Amino acid sequence: MESSCGRHDREWLDFVSDLVARPLVCWPDEQVTRLLIETFGATAGVFFVQAGDSPLEMRQWPCELFAGRRSELYRWTLQKAPTEHPLLRYYLGTGDIGAMQVDDVPAPFAGPRVRSQYRELVRYFMSDDVQAQMSLPLIMSPHANRAFLIGRPHPLTPDEMRLSGRLQRLLAGLDRQITALSQWSSRGGPEAADAAQAVHLTPREIAVLDLVAAGLTASAIGRRLHIAEGTVHKHLQHCYTKLGVADRLTAVQRAQCMGMLVRP
């Protein structure tokens, strides 16, 4: 009989594969958050997003999660979370942004005093139903921050945490593609999208070709999109076939002539 985590693995692979095939330029965060809530039997979930100088956004489900204390929680998140939230203390202290739950944060980053204070904060802002929290960061940098957070009454099991690690890697790769397509779309506009559609380039192939045009190597593109270097070469070969060329330089030139890529 298939285990619960095995079933969720398959469901998420199908789900993310479908999202990767779409020309997404912004996050389908409600759809992802609701599926995370369902997968882990969570009470609630939040998507945190911030880019550049834009203010931090907190999109939560269910919408009434913070009751009447949303503005107060928002101020706490901006001003005190880096020093009082166990997960943020760990991420900022280590630079590791893998999936993590509060209960697994090592004591040097969240000792008894920090944990006790945080439990009281959660009880004040929300309820005991979300005391056990798990985060799936997508990116943490001076220029952008995006992460999903879910909460439920009891901690995740080791099997669930292994599943969350796999999901974090899938979603982080999707995040890189969304970012790449958003940048490409903002430069090229509808004409670029029409040109790509005319030769049936997939969103992943567009992202790879645009990064090639920016001068990145296959290895660097793989790191940027969270995919293997061999996968990058496979996408490039598909681009060559669809554009009727034999190498990356000619592919970029052809795409520029078609209006698919903006000339430098």
N, C-alpha and C positions, 0 to 999 in steps of 0.2 A: 504494500500500500504506500502511495506517495506521501511523504511527510508534508506538514504544513509549510515549512520553509522551502521545501522543494517545489511545491505548488506555487508559492509566491515568487520564487525565482523565475519560473517559467512565465508567469503572468507579467512580471516586471520587464523581462526581456522583450516580450511581445509589445508591451506598452511603450518602452523607450525606443525600440526599433521603429515603431510607428511615428513617434515624435521626431526621430532623426530624419525620417523620410519627408517630413514637412518643412517648407521654407520658413521656419519660425524665426522671427526677429525680436520677440519678447517672450518672457516666461509664461507658460500655462500653469501658473503657480497654484491656483485654486484646484485644478484638476489633480496636480501632483500631491498637494497637501491632503486632499480628501482621500486619495489612495493610500498615502502613508498612514493616515488615521485608521483606515479600514485594515490595512495589512498588520499593524501592530496592536490593534484593539485599543487605540489611544482615545482619550477624552477630547483632546483639542490639538490644533496645530497652528504654527505661525510661519510665515515666510518673511524674512528680513532682507531688505534690498536697499543698497545705497551705492551711488556712482558719482565719482568726482565731488563737486561741491554741493550736490543735491542733498536735501534732507533725508534722513533715514525713514524708510517706510516699514510699517509693521502690518501685514495683512493676515488676519486671524480667522479661523473657523473653529467652532461656530462664531458668528459675528458678535454675540453677546458675551464672549469669553471674559472680557475685562470689566464687565458690569459698568459701574460709573467711574472707574479709576483709570481709564485709558490715558488721559493726559498726564496723570501723575506717574504712571508706569513708563510712559514715553520719556519723561524727564529723567527718571531713574536709570533707564536703559542708556541714555546718552551720557549721563554724568557719573554714575556709580557702577554700572554693570562691569566695566573692565576690571574693577578691583573687588567686587562683591559677588559676581556670578561665578560659580566654580568652573563651569565650562570655559568661559572667556579667560579666566585666570590661567587655565591650562593651555589654551590655544596661544595666548599672547606670550606665555612663558616658555613654550617649547617650539613654536612655529609649526607644529604638527596639526594639520586640520582634517584628520580622519574622523570618522563617525565615533562619537563618544557619548556616554550617558553620565549624569551627575554622580551616580553611585560608584562609577569606576575611576573618577578623577583621583589621582594619587594624593596622599595626605600632604606632601610638601606644597601642593597648590591649593588644597582645600581641606584644612584640618577641622577638628570638631567645632571650633568657634565659627568659622566661615560657613560650614554646613548648617549649623543651628540657626544662624542669622538668615541664611537663604531660605530655609524651610519656613521661617516666620514671614518672610517677604512674600513667598508664593501663597501662603495661607491668606495673607492680607490682600494681595492684588487679585488672586484668582480663587483657588480652593485646594483642599487636600487631594482632589481628584487628579491633579496634574503635578503632584510632588515629584514623581519620577520622570525626569526629562531626558531626552536624547536629541542630539544635534547632528545634522548632516551638512557641514559647511561645503559650499561650492567654490568659493574664492574668498580670500582675505588678503587685501593689499591696501596700500595707501590710496589707490584709485578706485577700488570697488570692493564691496562686501555683499555676499549673498549666502543665505543659509536657511535651511528648513529646521524647525524645532517642533517636536511633538511631546505631549505630556500625558501621563496616565497614573493611576494610583500606585502601581507596583513596578519595580525595576524590570528591565528586559532581561530575558534569559541569555546564556552564552550563545545558543543557536540563533536567537533573534539578533544579537549584536553582530554575529558573523554575517547574517543576511544584511543588516544595515550597512556594514562595510562594503559589501558588494554593490548595494544600491547607491551608496555615496560615490563610488567610482563611476558607475553608469551615469548618474546625474551630473557629476562634474564634467564628464566628457560632453554631455548634451549642452551644458552651460557654455563650454568653449565654442561649440558650433553655433549656438544662438548668438554669442558675442561676435563671432567672425561674420556671420550672415548679416547682422545688424549694421556692422561697419561697412560691409560691401554694399548693402542696400542704400545706406545713407549717402554713399558716394555716387552710385549709378542710377538710383531711382527706378521707376517703372520700366524704362527702356531696357535697362540691364536685366531685369527680371524676365521681360518678354524675350530677349535674346537667348537667355539661358534655357527658357522653356522651349524655344524653337528647336534646339538641338538635344532636348531631353536630358540636360545635366541635372543630377540629383543635388539636393542641398549640400551633402558632404563633398561632392565633386566640385561644386562652386567654391566652397570654403577652402578646399585644398588649392584650387587653381588661383584664387585671389591671393593666398599666402605665397604661392610660387611667384606671382607677379610682384609681390612686395620684397622678394629677394631671399626668402627663407629656404633653407635646405630641407630635404625630406625628413631628416632627423629632427630638425627644429619644428617642423610642421607637426610631426608626431607628438612632440612634447606639448605643443600649443593646444592641440585638439584632443590630447589624451588617447591617442591611438598608436598602434605599432608602426614603425617605419615601413615595414613591408606592406601594411595596409595603405599607407600613403602612396606607395608606388603603384599599387593596384588601382587606386582611384585615378592616378595620373594616366595610366594606360587607358582607362575608360574615357577620360577626357580626350586623349589623342584620337581614339577611334571615333568619337562623336564629332570631333572638330575636323577630322580628316587630315591629321598631321602626324609627325613622327617623333617630335621632341618637345621639351618644355618651352624653349624659347619661341618656337613657331606657334605653339599652343597659345601662349600669352599674346603674341602678335595677332593671331587670328581672332582671339576673344576681344581684343581691343578694337579691331576693325569692325567687328560685329556690334560693338557698343556694350558688350557684356562686362568688360573691364574698362575702367577709366584710365586714359593714358596719363602717365606721370607728367 
